Amino acid sequence: MNSWSWNRRIEGPRAQREAAAELLKDCVRDTSSFDPGTAARLLAQTSPEIILALADYHGVTGMVYERLRSLDAAPKPLIAELRERYAGAVQGHMRVIWELAHLQPVLDATGARWAVIKGPAAVEMLYSGPGQRAYNDLDLLVDPGAFRDVLTALQASGSELLDRNWARIRREMLGEVHLLLPGGTPLDLHWNLINMNRGRMAIDSAEVLERAARTDLGSVTVGTLESADAVVHLAVHAAISGGDKLLWLKDIERAVAVAAPPWETVVERARRWGVAAPTGLILARAREVLAAPIPAEVPAQLLGAGSARFVRLVERASPWEFSVGRLTAASHIVSRNISHGPVGTSLWFVRRSFRHLDPREPAASSTFTARGEDADREAFIDDVVRSRTPTRPVFE
């Protein structure tokens, strides 16, 4: 579930925010590159409050805790706060794996293809421990042709459908619906990997699910995305969410280092699916910031020279590290809309700006605000199912 804010800011002098940002990057990069002396110097140039606020936003409190917990220069109150978040990430992951164990037979009984994306799949496949990467919900991708069957099965097994704004969901053909699982975990049920503002972007869910691999996540065996599909999805999700979190770049770095996807396949799929520019933007950023083992020519091919120059100009005036989800930050706007070109980006920003002049707009546009009729919900589900005919079960 998205939770950005129009006016979110990290308070404090710019020099202190820059020092904290550099510290976080040092903590997130490969362990062998971490220098305790540099970390101590950066700690002295900023404050625990700014470090914690930035680490929270960037989703990297667990990695920062592992790097700083044995450092004498690290303030004890900061380490205590980071430790609490680290423990919370471990507990949250254990809860989701428990939920998955109960969810698996329900989903498999529908005969639908389905796969776990992000969240527990990233933790189990890319990271060395669950405390390193926190996440708030479970994301599943299901075959659009089986969407109604899966939704019915989930509700029959005790999950609660949270969405109420079926007028908007139908009008915009949103790519996911939100449920609450019986154990209290939020579930984002995707029929499309891109939720909204898809434009020319066209990732084929059925095609992706046909390549899904059977993978053990803790004690549960589920479908997960093939390596090239996973890299493209991680990059596109990061870009259209604003591209301003270190965690998203770390996911890319880990996915590339662990799975070594074939780069010609990554380029071909990103271009065919209409997501070349956002994929290139995030791959370039992961390569530059975290030294991800990505060949230089790959992001260059996908992003293009003109777009790359434009992004560099924007980021000089509006560094991506400090946009922290603010819709008005230029780097955030460019990242979210780079696949739509400059005209599409400008129109989107103007439209959102006018909407936010109305204080009632956030509630009115929320998918949890009751709008529309049961007929809108049924029409939406019918349209999803018709978008792709059912395929054979993912695991036979």
N, C-alpha and C positions, 0 to 999 in steps of 0.2 A: 504494500500500500504506500502511495506517495505521501510525503509529509514535508514539502518545501514551504518556505514562508516568504512573503513579499518583502519583508523588512528585516530578515534575520541578519545579525551582525556579530562578529567577535570583537568585544570591546578591548581597548588598550592601544598604546602608541604603536605606530606602524613598525618601528624598529624591533619592538618586542614580539610582534606578530610574525615578522619575518624570521627572527631567531627561532621561535617556536616551530614554524613551518619547516625550517631546515633541520631541526632536531627530529621532527617526525619522519622526514624523508630518510635521515640516517638510520633511524630505528627500523624502518620498513624495508630498506634495501637488504641485500643478502648479508647474512650474519658475518661472513668473513670480511666485509668492508666496514663493519662498525668499529669506530675509534672512540674508546672511553674518554680520551683527552678532549677530543672535539665535542663530545656530548657534554662534558663538564663545562666547557667554555660557553656553549649555547645555553645551558641551564642558567648560567650566571647572567645572561643577557636578556632573560625573559622572566615570566612569573609562572608559578604552578597553575594559577587560574586560567591563564591563556593557553598553556600546554594542554590542560585537561579539556577545555572548551573545544580546541581545535581537534584533539584526538577523538573526542566524542563525535564531532561532526564527520570527521574523515573515517570513522569506523575502525580505528587502528589501536584502540586502547590496549588490547591484548598483546600485540606485538611490542608496543611501547613499554608495557609492564615487563615483558621478558628481557628487554634490553637494559632497562634502567634499574631493575630491582636490586642488583648487586653493586650498583654504583654509589660510592660514598657521597658524591655531590648531589645526588637526587634527594629532594626534600621528603621526609618520611610521610607527611600528610598526603603528598601527591602519590606516593607508592601505595598507600593504603587505599586511596580512591581507585587507582588503577587495578589493584588486587581484587577489589569488590566487583568491578566490571568483568575481570578475567574469570572469576568464579561464576558470575552470572552467565557468561557465554558457555561455559562447560555445562552448567545445569540446563540452559535452554536447549543446547544441542541434544542432550540426553532425552529431554522431554519430546523433541521432535522425532527422534529415532523410535521412541516408544509409540508415538502417534502413527508413524509410518508402518510399524509392525501390525497395527490394527487396521490401517487403511488399505494395505496391500491386498488382502483377500477380497475386500469390497470392490476395489477397482478391477482386479483381475477377473472377477465373476462377470463383469459387463462384457468381456471380450474385447475391450477397447485397447488401442495402443496408448501408452502414457509414459511419461518420463519425468524424473525430478530434475529441476533446473535451479542453478545457484544454490544458496543456503547449505543444506546438509551435504549435497553433492560436492560443493566446493570444499567444505571442511574436510570430508573424508578422503577426497581424491587429490587435493592440492596442498593441504597444510599438514604440519606434523602433530598438531594437537588442537582440540576444539576450543581451547581458550584463546587461540590466536585470532579467530575470526568469528565475531558475533553476527547474528542475523535475527530478524524479528518475526519472520513468518515462513511458511512453506509454500514454494511455488511448484506447480505441476503443469505440464503441457499435455493436453489430451487431443486425440484426433477430432477435428471439428465434426465429422460425420457421426461420432458417438457422443457428442456433447450432451444431448438431452438424456441419454441413458446414464451417463456418468453422474450428471447433476441429480437425477432422480435417485440413483443408488446412494449417493452421499447423504442426501436429505433423509432417506429411509433408514440410514444407519446412525442417525443422530446428529448430523452436521446441520448448522443453521445458516441459511442463506441471508446475508446481511444487506445486500443491495436492495434499494427501494426506488431509485430514480430510473425507472425503465423507459421513460420518455427520452432521456438523454442517452442511455445505454443503447437503445435501438437506433436513435438518430445518428449517433457517431459510430455505431458498430464497434464498441469498445472490445478489446481483445481478451478481457478477463472478467470474471466475477469473483466476489469475495464471500467466503464462508468462514464460520467458526467451527473447528473440529470439536468432537465431544470432550477431548481433554483440555480444551481452552486455547489451542494453537490457531492463529489466523491462517487461512488457506487462500492463496490466490490461484484460482483455477483458470488457466489460460487455454484458449483455443487458437490464439495467435501470439507469437513471441513479442509482438509490438502492440501495446495496449491502445494507443491513440495517436492521432496526427500522423498516420502512416503515409499518406500521400503516395509517392511512387515506390515506397518500400514494400516489397512483396516476398517475405520469407514463407516458404511453403511448409506448413506444419506437418502435413502427411509425409512429405519427402524427408523432413528432419526425423520424424519418428520411425520411418522405415530403416534409418541408419542407427537408431538408438542401440546402445550396447547394454547387455545385462551386467550389472555391477553390484557388488556387495557394499552397502552403506551400513556400517556397524553390523547388526544382526539381521538386516533386511536386504533382500536382493531385489533391485528395481532397475528400470531403464534409466540411462543417462545419455547425454548427448555425445555424439562422435566428436573427435578432437577438433577438426576444422569448424564444424558447426558450433561447438562450444566457444571457440575463440571469437568467431564472428558475432555470436549472440552476446557474449560478455562485453565486447567493444561497443556494439550498437546500444545495448542497455545503458552502458555508462554514458555514452554521448547524449542520448535523448533524455537522460536524467540530469544533464547539466555538466557532466564530465569533470566534476570538481572534487572528487573524493579519492584519496590515496588508496583506499581499499579496493576500488574498482581497478586501479592500475596494478595493484598487487595481484589481484585475481588473474589479470592478463599475464603478468610476469610468471606467475606460478603455472598457469595453464600451458604456456609456451615451454617453460623449462621442464615440466613433468611429461607432457604428451608429445612435444616436438611435432606439431601438425605440419602436413605438407603445404608449403607456402603457395605453390601454384594453385592448389585447391582452395585455399583461403581467398586468394585474389579472385578466382573464377566465381565462387559463390557470392562473395560480397558484391561483385559487379552485377551478376545475374539477378540478385535479389534487390538491387537498387539501393544498397547500403554501403557503397564503396567509400564515400566521403567520411561518414561518421566512423566507419571501421578504421580508415587510415588515420584520422585524427587521434583516436585513442591509442592505436598501436604506436604512433610516433611519440605520443606523450609517455607511454610506458617505457619505451626504449630510451628516451631522453632522461626521464626522472629516476627510473629504477634499473637502468641498464638491462632491460629485458632482452634476451637473445633473439631479436627480430632483425632480419637483414634490412639494411637501410633502404634498399630499393622497394621493399614491400609497401610501407606506408606512403612512400613517394608516388608509387604507381596508383595507389588507391585515392589519395588526397588530391594529387595534381599540384603543379607548381603555383598556379594562381591562387588556389584556395590556401595553400601552405603559407604564401606571403601574407594573405589577408589575416589568417589566424595569428601569425607572428605580430602583426601590427596591433591587432586587438589586444593580445595578451601583454604587450608592453604597457598599454594604458590600463588594462583590467586583468591583473594576474589571476589565473584560474584558481590558485590556492586560496584566494581571499573572497571568492564569490559566495562561498558557503551557502549555496542554494538560493541566493537572492535572485529573483526573476529579473530585476533591473540590471544586474551585472552583465556587461557586454560579452564577456567570455562565456557566461552561462547561456545567453541567448544564441550565440554562434554555435556552441556545441549542440544544443537541443535541435537546431534547425538547419544545420549545414547541408543536409541532404536535399533540402528544398530550395537552395539557391538564395541569393540576396533579396530578391523580390518576395519570395515566400516567407523568408525570415522576417522581413519588415512588416508584412501584412499580419503575421502571427503576433508580433510584438504589439502593434497598434491595437489589434483586437483585444488582446489580454489587458492592455493598459486601460482601455475604455471600460472593460468589465470590472476592473478593480476600483474604478471610481465609485461604484455602487457597493456600499458595505454589506448588502445582502447577497452579493454575488457568490462568495465562497460556499455558503450554505446552499444556495440555489443550484449550483453546479455539482455539488457533492453527489456521488452515487448512493449515499445513505439517506438522502432527503427524499421523502415519498413524493413521486411525481409520475404521472402516467397510470395506465390501467393494466390489469392482468393480460389484456389482449396485446399490449406492447411487449410484455415479457415473452409471451408465446410466439409473437412475430419475430422477436430478436432471436430466440432459440431456433426457430424454423430457418431463419436466414443463415445462422451459423452452420446448421446441419447441411443445408443445401450448398454451402461453399465448398464442400468436399465430401464425396461419398465415403461411407465406412470402408475400412480396410481390414485385412485379417488381423487377429490378435498379435500383439507385439511378441509374446512368448508362447510358443506352441510346444 
